[in-house]
Amino acid sequence: MNQISSMMRVVDVSGPGGPEVLGLAQRPVPQPGAGEVLIKVAAAGLNRADILQRRGYYPSPAGAPAWPGLEVSGSIVAVGAEVEAFKPGDTVCALLAGGGYAEYCAAPCGQVLPLPAGVDLLQAAALPEACFTVWSNVFQLARLQAGECLLVHGGASGIGVAAIQLARARGARVFATAGSDDKCRFCETLGAQRGINYRSEDFVAVLRGLAGADAGVNVVLDMVGGEYIARDLDALAPEGRIVVIATQAGSSAKLDLMKLMHKRAVLTGTTLRSRPVAFKAGIRDALLREVWPLFAAHAIRPVVDRVFAFEDAAAAHAYLESGVHMGKIVLDLRR
Ligand SMILES: NC(=O)c1ccc[n+]([C@@H]2O[C@H](COP(=O)([O-])OP(=O)(O)OC[C@H]3O[C@@H](n4cnc5c(N)ncnc54)[C@H](OP(=O)(O)O)[C@@H]3O)[C@@H](O)[C@H]2O)c1
């Protein structure tokens, strides 16, 4: 811990509210516990969950710092007891349960990865949350296979850009919904066969009309919920799987259970943040094995829409909430 000051700047939430409740504050630099590393943060990725946290609906879980931030990149400056996989000076990115909007953060080794080949620090901060979420839901839980068909709602989101690219790189066909024609075309540049503008088109009708998709999609990654769930089921192939990861349109759904039975469909959902480190470490190992080589092979790439200075976190939140972004938004702490 030599040469590390005892205090650091963080972006904290002064109370539930809009972007204006975000502001710089001084907090003690965390000490890495057993099995943890201390990272000097270079960049922090933004996520929709940070907005929910700022509004007071999604506090950090017990043991995590109170300030937001689910993913960072940076350099390891200290390691706790029992850490063998990393050493000071290593350049890494990490998934966090909170506390990424800070000059330093502690992270369990099981949630830390080296930077993929060809990916810089700003880009790397945009990877952990989306890669952990997409891998665990689309590939581990819903078991998307090469030759199958994936429907991604919110294809231009941070999660969506990872889902489209990963599914394509692993040999699946992909359809994506998005809220504008520009976003639909963007999804197609990432590998979606067809972007579907959910404001002007009915995704069930579009999928039924498309050659090859009339048998239905095999997996739906749903971040909308509400009345989308019944429509997901309509769009689903026999033995298809629907995975819900957010409920932006509501957490209640009405659906025809006879359709569920006739299609032998699976409806499931998960949250990542609250899962134990050991579970996340299993995803980390799979990412290193299955996904990180895809960056080196240029089969997938980080998609950073815009970078904001650390001090401009409120403006970054306002931009995320405006919904015009395509891909990820990152805070740069190196400026
Ligand atoms: N369960 C988990 O473990 C987990 C983990 C990570 C993220 N998530 C969730 O995944 C979602 C994406 O996260 P993010 O950080 O990538 O956020 P984001 O970039 O802000 O994306 C939100 C997306 O939702 C889309 N959307 C909203 N209403 C829609 C609708 N009716 N039909 C289709 N798409 C719609 C938006 O599409 P347009 O902008 O095109 O309108 C936007 O692309 C968030 O809801 C987040 O909470 C869940």
Boltz pocket constraint, residues with backbone or C-beta under 6 A from the ligand:
constraints:
  - pocket:
      binder: B
      contacts: [[A, 46], [A, 47], [A, 48], [A, 49], [A, 129], [A, 133], [A, 153], [A, 154], [A, 155], [A, 156], [A, 157], [A, 158], [A, 159], [A, 160], [A, 177], [A, 178], [A, 179], [A, 180], [A, 183], [A, 198], [A, 223], [A, 224], [A, 244], [A, 245], [A, 246], [A, 247], [A, 248], [A, 249], [A, 270], [A, 271], [A, 272], [A, 273], [A, 320], [A, 323], [A, 324], [A, 325], [A, 327]]
      max_distance: 6.0
